[in-house]
Amino acid sequence: MIIEMRLMTERNSHAAEELLEQYSAGSLPETEVARVEEHLLICETCRERLVSIDDWVRSLRRASALLDREPQGLRQRLRWPRWAPALAAALVLVCAGVALEWNHGSGVTPLAVALEATRGETAVQVPAGRPLLIQPGLAGLPQFSEYRLDIVDTLGKRVRQATFAPEQRAGAIVPGIASGIYFVRLYNPAGQLLREYALKVGNVQ
């Protein structure tokens, strides 16, 4: 019979693992129970294997019973905490911000540029292609939690844009800019222009 062939292996005449598991779980066909029990009476190795399988089956049943007694809402929270999606999204944003700043500078430390002179006065000179940490002068301006900064060319075309919060960072990091004359415009959160600074990008003498 097929069952009899499964019961004893050709190598060592021990009961197959599957049969012992079915016997322990009570799912073995009644016609085969006597055959397995007869073998267990004479085989100490299979009896020891059955003890281990019985322990494993009992552990599974206890775990299943405990899970069934837990409220549905608690089981769902244990599987996936409610705050996990928000935490994952925050980590993605932080990693993206760090990667963006690193890529902007290609690993080069941004050059701090303090802007005090406004348009029409002497322009601040900076090297071309170097990432910049723009630090606009805020003295005399209304205090906001965040400012927007635009860099435009002489035709008013925006070439760079960034935001910064004074409490978190001294200025706005922008990637390197090609040689030329530019103007740095500072806006409040509502988009109102607060101040404009001249910026000369190129070979610094």
N, C-alpha and C positions, 0 to 999 in steps of 0.2 A: 504493500500500500504506500501511497505518497506520504501520508502522515508518518508512517513507520520509518521511511527513509529520512525524513526530516528529523525524527526523534534522535537518532543515533548518527553521529558523524563517522565516516569511514576511518578517520585517523585515530580517534581515541574512544569511540563508543560512548561519548557523553551526550546528554540532551542538548538539542539546539537552543541557542539563546532565545529565539523567538517563541519556542514552546514554553520555556520557563517563564517568560514574561506573560504569555497568555494564561498560564496556570496561576501565576501570582495575581493577575488582574481578574481572574474568574471568568475569562472569556474563552477558555479552551473548550472545544466540543466535548460533551459528556462521554462520548465513546472513547476519547483519548485520555481522559483523566486517570483512569485505572492504570493505563500503560505507563504514564509518567510517574505515578505514585509507586508503582512496582520498581521502576528504575531507581527512584530516589532512595528506596529502602536498602539498596545494595551499593549506591555510589555516593561516597562522602563528599567528593568534589562537587557534584551537582547540588547536593544539599547546601553546601557553603555558598555556592553561586545563587541558589534560591533565596537564602537569607539576605544576601546583598540586594537582590532584586526586590524582595519584599520591603526592605527599608526604603528603597528608592520610590516604590509605588506609594507607600504610606506618606512619604514626604510630599509627593505631588498632590495627594488627596488633601493633606492638611493645608497646603498652600492654596489649593483651589477653594477649600471651605472658608478660609480666612478672607479671600478675595470676594467671595459671594456675600459675605456679611457686611462688607464695606459699602457705604452709600455710593450710588452711581457717580455723583458729582466729585466725591473724593477720589475715586478710582481714576477719573479723567484727569484730575489735577496731578495725581501721582505720575501718570504717564507723561503729561506735558504741562508743566507749570503755566499758569495763566500769563505770567509776566515774561515768559521765554520769548515770544515773538517780538515784543517791544525791545528786549535786551539784544536780540539778534539784529534788529534793525538799527539800533544805536551803535552797535559794534561795526556794522557795515559802513555807517556814515562816518564814524571816527577813522576807520581804516582808509576809506576813500579820501577823506580830507588830508590825512597824512601822506598818502600816496600822491595826491594831486600836488601838494606843496613840494614834495621831493622831486616829482617829475618836472615841475616848473623850474626848479633850480638845478636839475640834473646832478644833485648831490652837492652843489656849490652853496656855501653859506650866503644868504642874501645880504646885500650891502645896505646898512642903515642910512636912510636919507632924511634928514630933518628939514622940513619945509617951513620957512618963516616969511620969505619974501613973496609978495603977491605979484600978479601979472602986471607988467609994465616996469617992474624993478629988475634988478640983476637976477638972472636965472641960475638955479642950482645946477651944477654940472655933475654928470654921472657917466660911467663907462657904458658903452653899448654892449648888449647881450648878457649883461650881468643881472641875475635876479635881484630885486630890490625890496627892502622893507621900508615902505613909504610911511613917514611919521609927520603928518600935517600938524602945524601949530593950531591948537584949540583954544589958546588964550583969548578971552573976550567973546567966545561963542557960547550959545546955549548948550547945556550938557545933555547928551542923549546916551542911551545904552548902546547904540550902534550907529555907525556912520557908513555911508556909501562913498566910494572913491572911483572916479572915472579919469582915465588919462586919454586926452584927445590930441590930434595933430593940429597943425595950423589951419586946416580946413574945417575943424570941428568934428572930424570923424573919430569915433571912439576906437582906441586900439587895445585898451585894457580896462577891466572893471574888477573891483574887489570890495569887500566889506570888512569892517573890524569893530570890535567892541573894546573900548579903552580899558575896561576892567580886566579883560582877558589877554590883551596883546597891545603893545605900544604903537602898532601901526598895521598897515595892510601889506601882505606879501604879493608881489606881482612878478611874472616872468620877465626875462630880459627884453629890452626894446631896441629896435634898430636906431641908428644914428639919426638925429634930427631935433627939431624944436617941438616941444610938447607943452601942454598945460594940464595940470592936475586939478580936478574939480572935486570939491568936497560937498556932499549933500547930507541933509538930515533924513530920517527914516521915511518922511512923507515925500521926499524927492525935491525939496527946496534947496537951491544952491546957496551954500553958506560962504564959501571962499574959493579963490582960484589962485594957483601958484604956477610960476614959470619953471620949466625943466628943460635943460639942454643935455641931450644924450649924444655921446661921441667920445673922441679922444680927450681925456682930461689932462690939461697942461699942469 
